[in-house]
């Protein structure tokens, strides 16, 4: 009798164990399915991100293009295609800045280099994949500043006050705290206002 009860208890334990294993397997399957969904969402997000960033780059809206990748990359750092697109976006901005610099478009170049420098701290995980360093960006920004400031002075001395103001405004767009440029711009603005009042 005891042996029969023992067999029944053992049988019941085996059934409970089997049910427990089946429920765990179902939970694991659900976890795997959720992970697969997360990957699919991530792929969809990367594809959407790529087309949105391309449109922003085409418009020259470099900061928002970088923001898209920066925010998504920190959520999905293991996503290889995302990393590749992030690096490609940074390289596209640098190439555009270098091309603008080469044709003496210091306003566009300065703005582009400044965007890269402002975001440089977010590139720390991917710097080994980028031909970019902080000192290079600083030097280029300073050269753009120097060229634009000189151009504004030449325009100012030639009596083209509005042109000088516009040139200096383009410099302030990427170095907003440049005191010398602000001072020069204020002086030119006051002179322009006086001239307009005397007409």
TIPA-733444 format. One record per residue (C-alpha): x, y, z; residue number from 1; chain; residue in one letter. Coordinates in steps of 0.1 Angstrom, whole numbers, plus 5000, padded with zeros to 4 digits. Layout:
# TIPA-733444
{c1: X; c2: Y; c3: Z; num: NUM; chaine: A; residu: A} $
...
//
This chain:
# TIPA-733444
{c1: 5000; c2: 5000; c3: 5000; num: 1; chaine: A; residu: X} $
{c1: 5028; c2: 5024; c3: 5009; num: 2; chaine: A; residu: X} $
{c1: 5045; c2: 5015; c3: 4978; num: 3; chaine: A; residu: X} $
{c1: 5014; c2: 5022; c3: 4957; num: 4; chaine: A; residu: X} $
{c1: 5010; c2: 5056; c3: 4974; num: 5; chaine: A; residu: X} $
{c1: 5047; c2: 5064; c3: 4967; num: 6; chaine: A; residu: X} $
{c1: 5042; c2: 5056; c3: 4930; num: 7; chaine: A; residu: X} $
{c1: 5012; c2: 5078; c3: 4929; num: 8; chaine: A; residu: X} $
{c1: 5030; c2: 5107; c3: 4946; num: 9; chaine: A; residu: X} $
{c1: 5060; c2: 5103; c3: 4923; num: 10; chaine: A; residu: X} $
{c1: 5036; c2: 5102; c3: 4893; num: 11; chaine: A; residu: X} $
{c1: 5019; c2: 5134; c3: 4905; num: 12; chaine: A; residu: X} $
{c1: 5053; c2: 5151; c3: 4910; num: 13; chaine: A; residu: X} $
{c1: 5064; c2: 5141; c3: 4875; num: 14; chaine: A; residu: X} $
{c1: 5032; c2: 5156; c3: 4861; num: 15; chaine: A; residu: X} $
{c1: 5037; c2: 5188; c3: 4880; num: 16; chaine: A; residu: X} $
{c1: 5073; c2: 5190; c3: 4869; num: 17; chaine: A; residu: X} $
{c1: 5062; c2: 5185; c3: 4833; num: 18; chaine: A; residu: X} $
{c1: 5035; c2: 5212; c3: 4836; num: 19; chaine: A; residu: X} $
{c1: 5061; c2: 5236; c3: 4851; num: 20; chaine: A; residu: X} $
{c1: 5085; c2: 5229; c3: 4823; num: 21; chaine: A; residu: X} $
{c1: 5058; c2: 5235; c3: 4797; num: 22; chaine: A; residu: X} $
{c1: 5049; c2: 5268; c3: 4813; num: 23; chaine: A; residu: X} $
{c1: 5086; c2: 5279; c3: 4814; num: 24; chaine: A; residu: X} $
{c1: 5090; c2: 5269; c3: 4778; num: 25; chaine: A; residu: X} $
{c1: 5060; c2: 5290; c3: 4769; num: 26; chaine: A; residu: X} $
{c1: 5074; c2: 5320; c3: 4788; num: 27; chaine: A; residu: X} $
{c1: 5108; c2: 5315; c3: 4771; num: 28; chaine: A; residu: X} $
{c1: 5091; c2: 5314; c3: 4737; num: 29; chaine: A; residu: X} $
{c1: 5072; c2: 5346; c3: 4745; num: 30; chaine: A; residu: X} $
{c1: 5105; c2: 5362; c3: 4755; num: 31; chaine: A; residu: X} $
{c1: 5122; c2: 5351; c3: 4723; num: 32; chaine: A; residu: X} $
{c1: 5092; c2: 5365; c3: 4704; num: 33; chaine: A; residu: X} $
{c1: 5094; c2: 5398; c3: 4722; num: 34; chaine: A; residu: X} $
{c1: 5132; c2: 5400; c3: 4714; num: 35; chaine: A; residu: X} $
{c1: 5124; c2: 5393; c3: 4678; num: 36; chaine: A; residu: X} $
{c1: 5098; c2: 5421; c3: 4678; num: 37; chaine: A; residu: X} $
{c1: 5123; c2: 5445; c3: 4695; num: 38; chaine: A; residu: X} $
{c1: 5148; c2: 5437; c3: 4667; num: 39; chaine: A; residu: X} $
{c1: 5122; c2: 5443; c3: 4640; num: 40; chaine: A; residu: X} $
{c1: 5112; c2: 5476; c3: 4656; num: 41; chaine: A; residu: X} $
{c1: 5148; c2: 5486; c3: 4658; num: 42; chaine: A; residu: X} $
{c1: 5153; c2: 5477; c3: 4621; num: 43; chaine: A; residu: X} $
{c1: 5123; c2: 5497; c3: 4611; num: 44; chaine: A; residu: X} $
{c1: 5134; c2: 5526; c3: 4632; num: 45; chaine: A; residu: X} $
{c1: 5169; c2: 5525; c3: 4617; num: 46; chaine: A; residu: X} $
{c1: 5154; c2: 5525; c3: 4581; num: 47; chaine: A; residu: X} $
{c1: 5131; c2: 5554; c3: 4590; num: 48; chaine: A; residu: X} $
{c1: 5159; c2: 5572; c3: 4607; num: 49; chaine: A; residu: X} $
{c1: 5181; c2: 5569; c3: 4577; num: 50; chaine: A; residu: X} $
{c1: 5156; c2: 5585; c3: 4553; num: 51; chaine: A; residu: X} $
{c1: 5148; c2: 5612; c3: 4578; num: 52; chaine: A; residu: X} $
{c1: 5185; c2: 5620; c3: 4584; num: 53; chaine: A; residu: X} $
{c1: 5192; c2: 5620; c3: 4547; num: 54; chaine: A; residu: X} $
{c1: 5165; c2: 5647; c3: 4542; num: 55; chaine: A; residu: X} $
{c1: 5179; c2: 5668; c3: 4570; num: 56; chaine: A; residu: X} $
{c1: 5214; c2: 5665; c3: 4556; num: 57; chaine: A; residu: X} $
{c1: 5202; c2: 5676; c3: 4522; num: 58; chaine: A; residu: X} $
{c1: 5187; c2: 5707; c3: 4538; num: 59; chaine: A; residu: X} $
{c1: 5219; c2: 5714; c3: 4557; num: 60; chaine: A; residu: X} $
{c1: 5202; c2: 5708; c3: 4590; num: 61; chaine: A; residu: X} $
{c1: 5232; c2: 5690; c3: 4605; num: 62; chaine: A; residu: X} $
{c1: 5223; c2: 5693; c3: 4642; num: 63; chaine: A; residu: X} $
{c1: 5189; c2: 5676; c3: 4639; num: 64; chaine: A; residu: X} $
{c1: 5204; c2: 5649; c3: 4617; num: 65; chaine: A; residu: X} $
{c1: 5230; c2: 5642; c3: 4644; num: 66; chaine: A; residu: X} $
{c1: 5204; c2: 5644; c3: 4672; num: 67; chaine: A; residu: X} $
{c1: 5183; c2: 5617; c3: 4655; num: 68; chaine: A; residu: X} $
{c1: 5212; c2: 5593; c3: 4654; num: 69; chaine: A; residu: X} $
{c1: 5226; c2: 5602; c3: 4688; num: 70; chaine: A; residu: X} $
{c1: 5193; c2: 5596; c3: 4706; num: 71; chaine: A; residu: X} $
{c1: 5186; c2: 5563; c3: 4689; num: 72; chaine: A; residu: X} $
{c1: 5222; c2: 5551; c3: 4691; num: 73; chaine: A; residu: X} $
{c1: 5222; c2: 5553; c3: 4728; num: 74; chaine: A; residu: X} $
{c1: 5191; c2: 5530; c3: 4729; num: 75; chaine: A; residu: X} $
{c1: 5204; c2: 5505; c3: 4704; num: 76; chaine: A; residu: X} $
{c1: 5243; c2: 5506; c3: 4707; num: 77; chaine: A; residu: X} $
{c1: 5246; c2: 5470; c3: 4694; num: 78; chaine: A; residu: X} $
{c1: 5229; c2: 5477; c3: 4662; num: 79; chaine: A; residu: X} $
{c1: 5256; c2: 5476; c3: 4635; num: 80; chaine: A; residu: X} $
{c1: 5236; c2: 5493; c3: 4607; num: 81; chaine: A; residu: X} $
{c1: 5227; c2: 5521; c3: 4631; num: 82; chaine: A; residu: X} $
{c1: 5263; c2: 5527; c3: 4640; num: 83; chaine: A; residu: X} $
{c1: 5273; c2: 5526; c3: 4603; num: 84; chaine: A; residu: X} $
{c1: 5247; c2: 5552; c3: 4594; num: 85; chaine: A; residu: X} $
{c1: 5257; c2: 5574; c3: 4624; num: 86; chaine: A; residu: X} $
{c1: 5294; c2: 5574; c3: 4613; num: 87; chaine: A; residu: X} $
{c1: 5284; c2: 5580; c3: 4577; num: 88; chaine: A; residu: X} $
{c1: 5263; c2: 5611; c3: 4588; num: 89; chaine: A; residu: X} $
{c1: 5292; c2: 5625; c3: 4607; num: 90; chaine: A; residu: X} $
{c1: 5315; c2: 5620; c3: 4577; num: 91; chaine: A; residu: X} $
{c1: 5290; c2: 5636; c3: 4554; num: 92; chaine: A; residu: X} $
{c1: 5289; c2: 5667; c3: 4576; num: 93; chaine: A; residu: X} $
{c1: 5327; c2: 5669; c3: 4578; num: 94; chaine: A; residu: X} $
{c1: 5331; c2: 5664; c3: 4540; num: 95; chaine: A; residu: X} $
{c1: 5305; c2: 5692; c3: 4534; num: 96; chaine: A; residu: X} $
{c1: 5324; c2: 5715; c3: 4558; num: 97; chaine: A; residu: X} $
{c1: 5358; c2: 5707; c3: 4541; num: 98; chaine: A; residu: X} $
{c1: 5343; c2: 5714; c3: 4507; num: 99; chaine: A; residu: X} $
{c1: 5328; c2: 5747; c3: 4518; num: 100; chaine: A; residu: X} $
{c1: 5362; c2: 5757; c3: 4534; num: 101; chaine: A; residu: X} $
{c1: 5380; c2: 5748; c3: 4502; num: 102; chaine: A; residu: X} $
{c1: 5359; c2: 5773; c3: 4482; num: 103; chaine: A; residu: X} $
{c1: 5362; c2: 5800; c3: 4509; num: 104; chaine: A; residu: X} $
{c1: 5326; c2: 5796; c3: 4520; num: 105; chaine: A; residu: X} $
{c1: 5337; c2: 5803; c3: 4556; num: 106; chaine: A; residu: X} $
{c1: 5301; c2: 5808; c3: 4569; num: 107; chaine: A; residu: X} $
{c1: 5289; c2: 5774; c3: 4559; num: 108; chaine: A; residu: X} $
{c1: 5322; c2: 5757; c3: 4568; num: 109; chaine: A; residu: X} $
{c1: 5322; c2: 5774; c3: 4603; num: 110; chaine: A; residu: X} $
{c1: 5286; c2: 5764; c3: 4610; num: 111; chaine: A; residu: X} $
{c1: 5293; c2: 5728; c3: 4600; num: 112; chaine: A; residu: X} $
{c1: 5325; c2: 5725; c3: 4620; num: 113; chaine: A; residu: X} $
{c1: 5308; c2: 5741; c3: 4650; num: 114; chaine: A; residu: X} $
{c1: 5280; c2: 5715; c3: 4649; num: 115; chaine: A; residu: X} $
{c1: 5306; c2: 5687; c3: 4649; num: 116; chaine: A; residu: X} $
{c1: 5326; c2: 5703; c3: 4677; num: 117; chaine: A; residu: X} $
{c1: 5294; c2: 5708; c3: 4699; num: 118; chaine: A; residu: X} $
{c1: 5285; c2: 5671; c3: 4694; num: 119; chaine: A; residu: X} $
{c1: 5321; c2: 5657; c3: 4697; num: 120; chaine: A; residu: X} $
{c1: 5315; c2: 5645; c3: 4732; num: 121; chaine: A; residu: X} $
{c1: 5288; c2: 5621; c3: 4719; num: 122; chaine: A; residu: X} $
{c1: 5312; c2: 5606; c3: 4694; num: 123; chaine: A; residu: X} $
{c1: 5335; c2: 5590; c3: 4721; num: 124; chaine: A; residu: X} $
{c1: 5323; c2: 5555; c3: 4714; num: 125; chaine: A; residu: X} $
{c1: 5329; c2: 5557; c3: 4677; num: 126; chaine: A; residu: X} $
{c1: 5359; c2: 5580; c3: 4674; num: 127; chaine: A; residu: X} $
{c1: 5381; c2: 5551; c3: 4662; num: 128; chaine: A; residu: X} $
{c1: 5360; c2: 5549; c3: 4631; num: 129; chaine: A; residu: X} $
{c1: 5361; c2: 5586; c3: 4624; num: 130; chaine: A; residu: X} $
{c1: 5389; c2: 5607; c3: 4607; num: 131; chaine: A; residu: X} $
{c1: 5381; c2: 5635; c3: 4631; num: 132; chaine: A; residu: X} $
{c1: 5397; c2: 5652; c3: 4661; num: 133; chaine: A; residu: X} $
{c1: 5388; c2: 5681; c3: 4683; num: 134; chaine: A; residu: X} $
{c1: 5419; c2: 5701; c3: 4676; num: 135; chaine: A; residu: X} $
{c1: 5413; c2: 5700; c3: 4638; num: 136; chaine: A; residu: X} $
{c1: 5377; c2: 5713; c3: 4643; num: 137; chaine: A; residu: X} $
{c1: 5389; c2: 5741; c3: 4666; num: 138; chaine: A; residu: X} $
{c1: 5415; c2: 5752; c3: 4641; num: 139; chaine: A; residu: X} $
{c1: 5391; c2: 5752; c3: 4612; num: 140; chaine: A; residu: X} $
{c1: 5365; c2: 5772; c3: 4632; num: 141; chaine: A; residu: X} $
{c1: 5391; c2: 5798; c3: 4642; num: 142; chaine: A; residu: X} $
{c1: 5403; c2: 5801; c3: 4606; num: 143; chaine: A; residu: X} $
{c1: 5366; c2: 5806; c3: 4595; num: 144; chaine: A; residu: X} $
{c1: 5362; c2: 5832; c3: 4622; num: 145; chaine: A; residu: X} $
{c1: 5394; c2: 5850; c3: 4612; num: 146; chaine: A; residu: X} $
{c1: 5384; c2: 5851; c3: 4575; num: 147; chaine: A; residu: X} $
{c1: 5349; c2: 5863; c3: 4581; num: 148; chaine: A; residu: X} $
{c1: 5360; c2: 5890; c3: 4606; num: 149; chaine: A; residu: X} $
{c1: 5385; c2: 5903; c3: 4580; num: 150; chaine: A; residu: X} $
{c1: 5360; c2: 5903; c3: 4553; num: 151; chaine: A; residu: X} $
{c1: 5335; c2: 5922; c3: 4574; num: 152; chaine: A; residu: X} $
{c1: 5362; c2: 5948; c3: 4583; num: 153; chaine: A; residu: X} $
{c1: 5370; c2: 5953; c3: 4546; num: 154; chaine: A; residu: X} $
{c1: 5333; c2: 5958; c3: 4538; num: 155; chaine: A; residu: X} $
{c1: 5330; c2: 5982; c3: 4567; num: 156; chaine: A; residu: X} $
{c1: 5360; c2: 6002; c3: 4557; num: 157; chaine: A; residu: X} $
{c1: 5347; c2: 6003; c3: 4521; num: 158; chaine: A; residu: X} $
{c1: 5314; c2: 6018; c3: 4533; num: 159; chaine: A; residu: X} $
{c1: 5294; c2: 5987; c3: 4527; num: 160; chaine: A; residu: X} $
{c1: 5279; c2: 5987; c3: 4562; num: 161; chaine: A; residu: X} $
{c1: 5250; c2: 5963; c3: 4555; num: 162; chaine: A; residu: X} $
{c1: 5273; c2: 5938; c3: 4539; num: 163; chaine: A; residu: X} $
{c1: 5297; c2: 5940; c3: 4569; num: 164; chaine: A; residu: X} $
{c1: 5268; c2: 5935; c3: 4593; num: 165; chaine: A; residu: X} $
{c1: 5256; c2: 5904; c3: 4573; num: 166; chaine: A; residu: X} $
{c1: 5291; c2: 5890; c3: 4572; num: 167; chaine: A; residu: X} $
{c1: 5295; c2: 5894; c3: 4610; num: 168; chaine: A; residu: X} $
{c1: 5261; c2: 5879; c3: 4616; num: 169; chaine: A; residu: X} $
{c1: 5272; c2: 5848; c3: 4597; num: 170; chaine: A; residu: X} $
{c1: 5302; c2: 5846; c3: 4621; num: 171; chaine: A; residu: X} $
{c1: 5280; c2: 5851; c3: 4652; num: 172; chaine: A; residu: X} $
{c1: 5258; c2: 5822; c3: 4639; num: 173; chaine: A; residu: X} $
{c1: 5286; c2: 5797; c3: 4649; num: 174; chaine: A; residu: X} $
{c1: 5305; c2: 5817; c3: 4675; num: 175; chaine: A; residu: X} $
{c1: 5277; c2: 5835; c3: 4694; num: 176; chaine: A; residu: X} $
{c1: 5299; c2: 5848; c3: 4722; num: 177; chaine: A; residu: X} $
{c1: 5325; c2: 5865; c3: 4700; num: 178; chaine: A; residu: X} $
{c1: 5327; c2: 5899; c3: 4717; num: 179; chaine: A; residu: X} $
{c1: 5349; c2: 5916; c3: 4690; num: 180; chaine: A; residu: X} $
{c1: 5325; c2: 5907; c3: 4663; num: 181; chaine: A; residu: X} $
{c1: 5295; c2: 5918; c3: 4684; num: 182; chaine: A; residu: X} $
{c1: 5312; c2: 5951; c3: 4690; num: 183; chaine: A; residu: X} $
{c1: 5320; c2: 5957; c3: 4654; num: 184; chaine: A; residu: X} $
{c1: 5285; c2: 5947; c3: 4643; num: 185; chaine: A; residu: X} $
{c1: 5270; c2: 5972; c3: 4669; num: 186; chaine: A; residu: X} $
{c1: 5292; c2: 6000; c3: 4656; num: 187; chaine: A; residu: X} $
{c1: 5283; c2: 5993; c3: 4620; num: 188; chaine: A; residu: X} $
{c1: 5246; c2: 5991; c3: 4629; num: 189; chaine: A; residu: X} $
{c1: 5247; c2: 6025; c3: 4647; num: 190; chaine: A; residu: X} $
{c1: 5265; c2: 6041; c3: 4618; num: 191; chaine: A; residu: X} $
{c1: 5240; c2: 6026; c3: 4593; num: 192; chaine: A; residu: X} $
{c1: 5211; c2: 6039; c3: 4614; num: 193; chaine: A; residu: X} $
{c1: 5226; c2: 6074; c3: 4615; num: 194; chaine: A; residu: X} $
{c1: 5231; c2: 6074; c3: 4578; num: 195; chaine: A; residu: X} $
{c1: 5195; c2: 6063; c3: 4572; num: 196; chaine: A; residu: X} $
{c1: 5182; c2: 6090; c3: 4595; num: 197; chaine: A; residu: X} $
{c1: 5201; c2: 6117; c3: 4576; num: 198; chaine: A; residu: X} $
{c1: 5185; c2: 6108; c3: 4543; num: 199; chaine: A; residu: X} $
//
